[in-house]
């Protein structure tokens, strides 16, 4: 078993204009429960402090429950369907393609 990674956040605070506010601890926990694994520490910190997806390269990083790419944004699938069918792979980050037509995992 790997030792947990520590993520250090900068001591300053900032605001962002992202469409999705930071994910709550409950949203992060529920997502990890459905996935069956913990999110990578840096990705988890970005969700908790920056925004719940929609930022980053390409069309943006997929959010956790209630975030970018979840039910009601532009997908026809429910949050739990996306997560339970493991469209999201452990240790990878899902990015929307530049053409916004496909998710790619890195």
Beta strands, then each sheet from edge to edge (+ up, - down):
strand 1: 60-61
strand 2: 94-96
strand 3: 103-105
sheet 1: 1+ 2- 3+
end
